[in-house]
Amino acid sequence: MLIVGASGFLGRALVKTAIQGGIDHVSSMRQVNGDSSDSVRLDLADPDQVMAAIDQSRPTWVVNAAAETGVDRCEADPERTRQIHVEGTRYLARACEETGAGLVSISTNYVFDGENGPYSEDDSTNPLNMYGRTKLESETVTLEAACQSVVVRTAVLYGYHEGSRPNFVTWAVESLSQGQPIRVVTDECTNPTQVDELASFLLGLCSGGFEGLIHFAGLDFLSRYAMVERICRVFDLDPGLVTPVESTALGQAARRPLQAGLQIERLKQVFGPNLKSFDAHLECLAATLKK
């Protein structure tokens, strides 16, 4: 298995889960340190390098966890965003076709406009921003590839992996722990997804015959503000530091879908995963951060 984007948040979770499960894997990333003998360099902007990395590692599966996840950065630099999400996926698909590998691509609830969520896999897409548009294009590239291919849509990844950039949950915990006031939107709702649960699911896909599109997200459909209310309760933080606002008050460059949760009935029917609640995962996170 080749894990693309192994230095990112999801990539780190995939690598750790693979190690814990004794799964043979190769990590790839855009920049490789000199002492990373078990990693290969793979820049999604370079088709020759993509082919070389897959030809060298000869994986049975490629899991693409590389992405530009800064939604406003995507809006500011659409050319780079398209290069990573669409052209990079196209290069991976071609390499998988040539080598016989399967391809798993990670997509997002942002392919929907958030008018009538939560959404099923069969609902019509209508992305509001460059991040969602390019991710939707990458879905098409993946699903049309002449190899075993899977697209997994997910939403609002959270959890903790040392060295990763803060996610929404760890940002809220750190800010409030330091007594910093924060503003949190009340009108953007989805089902937050614990990153290690997602990683376990993605690795499990690579041992089965599933093809096509599936949603993987958390059990709880929550607003960002409701998430922080629960964070305050579990971590014993001051809710008085949290100011509820509507999303328009933040002046963000990219429009966000407001009710863009993901229905996971297909996931439950096909795979029956044993998912934990958001509160249960917060309890585990609190125990981890206290160590």
N, C-alpha and C positions, 0 to 999 in steps of 0.2 A: 504494500500500500504506500502511495506517495501522498503526503499531507502538504498541500500548497498553502503558503501563508502561515507557516508554523510558528512564527514569532508574534503573531497577533493574539487577541484574547481567545477566540474560539480555537485557533491553531494550537495554542499552549494547552488548552483543555483536551484537544484531540491527542496530542503527543503524550500527555500524562496518562490519559485513559488507556491508550495503546500500550504504554509501558506496563501499567498495572495489570492489564489483561494478557500480557505476553504476546501481543500482536506484532508481527513483523512489519516494520514500517520504515520509511525514509522521510526525514523532514526536509522541506525546501522553503527558501525565503529569498527575498530580493538581495539582502546583504548577509553574507556568511562570515563569521569570525574565523580567524586562522586556525583556532583549536577545535572547530566544529567538524571533526572528521566524519561524523555520522549524518551530516547535512549536505545538501547540494544547493547551488545557487540557481535560482529561477526567477527571472524578471518577466512578468507577463507581457511587457511591452516588446519583448524580443522573441519572435517566433522560432528562430533557430535555437535559442537557449531553452525554450520550452520543449522543443523536440529532443534536444540533447539530454535534458534532465530526465525525461521519461524514457528515452532510449537507454540511458545509463542505468536507471534504477529498475526498469522492466517491471512495473507494478501490475498487479491484477486489477487494482482500483486506484483512481485518483480522486481525492476529496479536496475540493477547492474551497478553502476557507479564507482566501485573500479577497479583500474588498476595501474600498474607500468608504468607511462607515460614518464619516463626518458629513451629515446631510447638507449643511450649509457650505462646506468646502466643495461638495459636488456641484452645487449651484454656481459657485464662483469659478470653477474650472471644469466645464463640461467636457472639454476635449480629453483631459487626463482621465476623467471619470469613465468616459466611454471606452478609452483604451484599456483600462483595468477590467471593467465589468463585461464589456461586449467583446472587444477584440481579443482580450486575454482568454476569455472563455472559448472563443473560436479557435485559438491556437491550441488550447488544451484538448478540445474536441477532435481536432484533426490528428493530433499526436495519439490520442486514445484509439481513434479509428485505425491508424497505421500499426499500432502495437497490440491491439486486441484488449486494451484495458477498459474497464467500466469507468464512468464519470459521475460523480455526485457534485451538484452545484447547490450553493446555499442562496436562497432568495429571501424575500421580505414581505411583511404585511403592507409595506408602502407601495405595493403594486395596486392597491385599492385606494379609492378616494375618501373612504371613511364616512360616507353618507348613511350606509345601512348595515354596518358591521354588527356582530362578527360575521366573517365570510367563510364560505365553504370553498373547496377546490373548484367547484363548478360555476361559481359566481363570476360575473364580468369584471374585468380589471379596468382601472382608469387612474393611473398614477398622476399625482399632483406636482411632482418635482423631478429633478434630474436623477437623483438617486433611484427613485422608483421606476422611472422610465428605462434607465439603462439596465436595471436588474430584471425588468420584464423582458427586455430584448435578450438578455443572457439566458433567461428561461427557454426562449424559443430556440436559441442556438444549441442548448444542451439537449432538449427533447427531440430535435431534428437530427442529432448526430447519429451516425451509423455505428453505434456501439451501445452496450447496455448503459442506460442513463437515467438518472433520478434528479429531480428538483425538489428540494425541501424548503418550504417557506417557514420562516420563524419570526419572532418579534421580541424586541427589547431584551437582549441578553444581559444577564447579571450573574454575579458570583465573584469569586476572588481567585486570581492566579498571580503570583509574585512576578513583578516586572511588567505587567499589563497596564495599559492606560485605565484611568477610572471609568467605570460604567455608571449608569444612573444611580444604582443603589449604593455603590461604594462612594460615589461623589456626595450623596446626601448624608451618609453616615459620617464621612470625614468632615464635611462642612459643619454639621450640627455638633459633632463631638468637640470641635474647636470653638464653638459658640458663635459661628458665623450665621447670620440670617440668610435664608434662601427664599426665592420665589418659585412656586411650583404650579403648573397648570392644572386646572380642574376639568377641562373639557377635552383632553386628549386621553382616550381610553384604549386599552389593549390587554392581552394576557402575557405578562412578563415570563420569560423563559430562562430557567436555570441552565447555565452553560454546560455543566458537566452532564446533566441529563441529556441535553442535546448531543453532546459528544458521544456518549454511550450509544445513543440511537443511531447516529451516523455510522459509527464503526460496525454496528450490528447489521446495517443495511448491506454492507459489503460482503456479508457471508450468506446472503439470500438472493432470491431471484426477482425482487421487486423492481419494476420499472415505472416511470411516469412521475406524476406530481403528487405531493402529499404535504400536509401541514403538520408542523410540530411546534407546539407552544404550551404555556403553562395552563393549569386548571382554572386560575382565578382571572376574571375579567375586571380590570381595575383602572381607574384614572391614575395619572401620575401623582395627584395629590393624595388619593387613597393609599397608594403605595407608601408614600412618606409618612402618613399617619400610622401605618402598621410598623414601619421602620422605627418611628419614635417609641412606640409601645414596646417592641421587642428589645431595642437597644437602650431603653430608658433615657431618651433624649427629649429635649424641650420642644414641644410642638408650637410654643409661642414664637419660636424663631422662624416658623414657616408661614409665608404669606401666600394665600391662594390667589391666583390670577387666571385670566383667560389667555389662551395662546397668543391672541393678537397683541397683548401687552408686551410680549417679549421682543417684538420687532425682528424676528428671525428671517433670514434671506429666503429660505425654502418653506413653502406651505407644508404643513403636516396634516395627514388624514386624522380626523378626530375620533371616529368610532371604527377603528380598523383592526379589531381583534380577529383571531383566526379560529374557526370551528375545527375541532379535532376528532369528529366522529369517525372519519375514515381511519385515522391513526388508531383509535381504540378498537375498531372492528378488525383491522388487518393485523395489528401488532400487539394490542392489549398491554401497553407499557404500564408499569407501576409508578405513576407520577406522584410527587409530593406537592402539598399546597405551598403557596407563597410564604405563609407564616412559618411552616415547617422548615423551609429552606432558609428563612431569615434566622431562625434559631440555630441552625447549623453554621451559618455564616458568623453569627455572633460568637459562637464557641471557637471557631477557627481564628477570628481576629483577636481573641483574648489570649491566645497561646503565646 
